Amino acid sequence: MTTKQLFRATILSAASLAIVGAFAGAAQAQQSVADFYKGKTVSIIVSTGSGGGYDVMARALARHLPKFVPGNPSMVVQNMPGGGHMLAANHVYTIAPKDGTVIAALNQNVTSNQLLTPQAARYDANKYIWLGRFAEKGNPALAIWHEAPVKTLADARKTEIIIGATGEGSSSYRYTAAMNHVLGTKFKIIKGYKTVPEVLLAIDRGEVQGRTGALSAYEEGKPEWLKEKKLNFVIQIGFTRDPDLKDVPLWTELAESVEDKQILNLIASPTNLGRPVNTTPGVPADRVAALREALLKMVKDPTFIAEAEKQDIETDFRGWEETAQIVAATLAASPESVQKAIEAMK
């Protein structure tokens, strides 16, 4: 064999070994994910109590997601309400294992909470590993019981009624407090209910006269209220009118200045995020990729879709890139805008 032929053979042999090694490495990486998850239990942490929309979604994930994750781990839901959703968000960032055995279904306020209650947020939402999000249909809205004396914004500026809410970090509290500050309403907010179903029960009992939040809560928990028109929708929160609430004004349409609109838009930013799903910082890249791929497969699975339709769970799933972009855009708000929004919610 000539020197030239020997050199060529050596190069081809090295290239062949490199290709074989690459395939072996890829196979080993996939195998290592399966080996890691086999026999393990993954916790899905929910920042709300049981029975609400986030909880229902998380329990559906626990039933359907394992079969699409290599190694087929079991999954359990861990409810962690408290601190206006801060308890769960902080736990996932600071305490939870950073190995892919924790998935979180955090409230959509997770990003705005970091800006608007920085003293309580011990996390950086940009550093969570986002897996995707379920885009919610419809806007949150202020719904008032049909027998209450407030029917319009003008009424709400004159007459005090009681509005139920969960913690101070929740949308139900923040949106209502911002209405008082920016739009001049006189709502008395009773906070501290652990779950949305508890607020609905309080409305049913006459303890409170309304709630600000997602329309889906009534569709899931009190559909008869919608059918029997027992709620008056006075104001909706978002960036465009919800087709189901086409005659209900956006709160930015009721604002009296450009500055007020900017404040309300920042506070409404969670409506863009929907119901996000993430894992902890520090999870190895191959496990992150496996979890992201598993979610994409699950939302196309006929069994999951059938259950989601039966339980009215959102199925419009968006990928992690878009989710991360929404988070980053919210956190890029100017300090001046953030401070004004904080003042609006006091």
URLIN-V244283 format. One record per pair of residues at least 24 apart in sequence whose ideal C-beta (glycine too) atoms are under 10 Angstrom apart, sorted by the first residue. I is the first residue (numbers start at 1). J is the second residue. Records with the same first field share a line. If there is no record, write none. Layout:
# URLIN-V244283
I: J  J
This chain:
# URLIN-V244283
26: 286
28: 286
29: 284  285  286  287  289  290
30: 70  286  289  290
31: 70  71
32: 70  71  284  286  287
33: 69  70  71  100  284  286  287  288  289  290  291
34: 69  70  71  72  73  290
35: 70  71
36: 70  71  73  99  100  101  284  286  287  290
37: 66  69  70  71  72  73  74  100  101  287  290  291  294
38: 70  71  72  73
39: 71  72  73  74
40: 69  71  72  73  74  75  99  100  101
41: 66  73  74  75  76  101
42: 66  69  73  74  75  76  100  101  102  103  279  291
43: 75  76  77  78  80  92  96  97  101  102  103  104
44: 75  76  77  78  79  102  103  104  105  277
45: 77  78  79  80  87  88  89  91  92  96  102  103  104  105  106  278  280
46: 77  78  79  80  81  85  88  103  104  105  106  107
47: 79  80  81  82  83  84  85  86  87  88  89  91  92  104  105  106  107  108  109  110  113  167  169  170
48: 79  80  81  82  85  88  105  106  107  166  167  170  194  195  196  197
49: 79  80  81  82  166  193  194  195  196  197  198
50: 77  79  81  194  195  197
51: 79  194  195  196  197  198  200  220  221
52: 79  81  107  166  194  195  196  197  198  199  200  213  214  216  217  220  221
53: 105  134  136  195  196  197  213  214  216  217  219  220  221  275  311  312  313  314
54: 79  81  85  88  105  106  107  108  134  195  196  275
55: 79  81  105  195  196  197
56: 216  220  221  308  311  312  313
57: 105  134  275  277  308  311  313  314
58: 103  104  105  275  277
59: 105  311  313
60: 298  304  307  308  311  313  315
61: 103  105  134  277  294  295  298  304  313
62: 103
63: 298  303  304  307
64: 294  295  297  298  299  301  303  304  305  307  308
65: 103  277  291  294  295  297  298  299  301  304
66: 294  298
67: 294  297  298  301  303  304
68: 290  291  293  294  295  296  297  298  299  300  301  304
69: 100  103  287  290  291  293  294  295  297  298
70: 286  287  290  291  293  294
71: 290
73: 100  101
75: 101  103
77: 103  105
78: 102  104
79: 194  195
80: 104  106
81: 107  166  167  170  193  194  195
82: 166  167  169  194
83: 113  117  120  121  167  168  169
84: 109  113  117  120  165  166  167  168  169  170  171  172  173  174  191
85: 109  110  113  166  167  168  169  170  171
86: 110  113  114  117  120  121  122  123  167  168  169
87: 120  167  169
89: 113  114  120  121  122  123  125  128  169  278
90: 120  121  122  123
91: 122  123  280
92: 123  128  278  279  280  281
93: 121  122  123  124  125  127  128  278  280  281
94: 122  123  280  281
95: 122  280
96: 279  280  281
97: 280  282  283
98: 129  279  280  281  282  283  284
99: 279  280  282  283  284  287
100: 129  279  280  282  283  284  286  287  288  290  291
101: 279  280  283  287
102: 278  279  280  283
103: 129  131  277  278  279  280  283  291  295
104: 128  129  131  276  277  278  279  280
105: 134  275  276  277  278
106: 273  275  276  277  278
107: 166  167  169  170  171  270  273  275  276
108: 133  136  140  171  214  269  270  271  272  273  274  275  276  326
109: 167  169  170  171  173  174  267  269  270  273
110: 169  270  273  276  278  327  330
111: 269  270  272  273  276  326  327  328  329  330  331  333
112: 169  171  174  266  267  268  269  270  273  330  331  333  338  341
113: 168  169  170  174  270
114: 327  330  331  338
115: 266  267  269  330  331  332  333  335  337  338  339  341  342
116: 168  169  174  266  267  269  333  338  339  341  342  344  345
117: 168  169  174  342  345
118: 338  342
120: 168  169
121: 169
123: 280  281
124: 281  327  331
125: 273  276  278  324  327  328  330  331
126: 281  324  327  328  330  331  332
127: 280  281  282  327
128: 276  278  279  280  281  323  324  327
129: 278  279  280  281  282  283  285  287  288  291  292  320  324
130: 273  276  277  278  279  288  292  319  320  321  322  323  324  325  326  327
131: 276  277  278  279  288  291  292  293  294  295  296  317  319  320  323
132: 274  275  276  277  278  291  292  295  296  299  317  318  319  320  321  322  323  324
133: 272  273  274  275  276  277  278  295  314  316  317  318  319  320  322  323  324  326  327
134: 273  274  275  276  277  295  299  308  313  314  315  316  317  318
135: 272  273  274  275  314  315  316  317  318  322  323
136: 214  215  216  270  271  272  273  274  275  314  316
137: 214  215  216  219  242  243  244  274  314  315  316
138: 214  215  216  219  236  238  242  243  244  245  271  314
139: 214  215  233  235  236  237  238  239  240  241  242  243  244  245  248  250  251  268  271
140: 171  172  175  211  212  213  214  215  216  217  235  236  237  238  242  251  268  270  271
141: 175  211  212  213  214  215  218  231  233  234  235  236  237  238  242  244  245  248  250  251
142: 172  175  176  179  185  187  210  211  212  213  231  232  233  234  235  236  237  248  251
143: 203  209  210  211  212  213  215  217  218  225  226  230  231  232  233  234  235  236  245  248
144: 187  203  208  209  210  211  212  231  232  233  234  235
145: 203  204  206  208  209  210  211  225  230  231  232
146: 209  225  228  229  230  231  232
147: 206  209  230  232
148: 203  206  208  209  210  231  232
149: 209
150: 185  186  187  209  210  232  234
151: 232  234
152: 232  234  235  249
153: 179  183  184  185  234  235  249  251  254
154: 185
155: 185  186  232  234
156: 180  183  184  185  186  187  210  234  235
157: 183  184  185  186
158: 184  185  186
159: 185  186  187
160: 185  186  187  188  209
161: 185  186  187  188  208  209  210
162: 187  188  189  190  202  203  206  207  208  209  210
163: 187  188  189  190  191  199  203  208  209  210  211  212
164: 189  190  191  192  193  196  198  199  200  201  202  203  207  208  209  210  211  212  213
165: 189  190  191  192  193  196  199  208  211  212  213
166: 191  192  193  194  195  196  198  199  211  213
167: 191  192  193  194
168: 192  345
169: 345
170: 196  199  212  213
171: 212  213  214  237  267  268  270  271
172: 196  199  211  212  213  214  217
173: 212  213  345
174: 212  237  267  268  270  341  344  345
175: 211  212  213  235  236  237  251  264  267  268  270  271  345
176: 210  211  212  213  235  345
177: 212  267  344  345  346
178: 212  237  251  260  263  264  266  267  268  341  343  344  345  346
179: 212  234  235  237  251  254  264  267  344
180: 344  345  346
181: 260  263  267  341  343  344  345  346
182: 251  252  254  255  256  257  259  260  261  263  264  267  340  341  343  344  345
183: 235  251  254  255  256  260  264  344
184: 254  256
185: 234  235  254
187: 212
195: 221
196: 220  221
197: 221  222
200: 225
203: 230  231
204: 230
210: 234
212: 236  237  251
213: 237
214: 271  275
215: 242  244  245
216: 275  312  313  314
219: 244  312
220: 311  312  313
223: 312
236: 268  271
237: 264  265  267  268  270  271
238: 265  268  271  272
239: 265  268  269  271  272
259: 336  337  340
260: 340  344
262: 333  334  336  337  340  341
263: 337  338  339  340  341  342  343  344  345
264: 341  344
265: 333  337  341
266: 330  333  334  337  338  340  341  342  344
267: 340  341  342  344  345
269: 326  327  329  330  331  333  341
270: 326  330
272: 322  326  327  329  330
273: 318  323  326  327  330
274: 314  316  317  318  323  326
275: 313  314  317
276: 318  320  323  324  326  327
277: 317  320  323
278: 320  323  324  327
288: 320
291: 320
292: 319  320  321
295: 319  320
296: 320
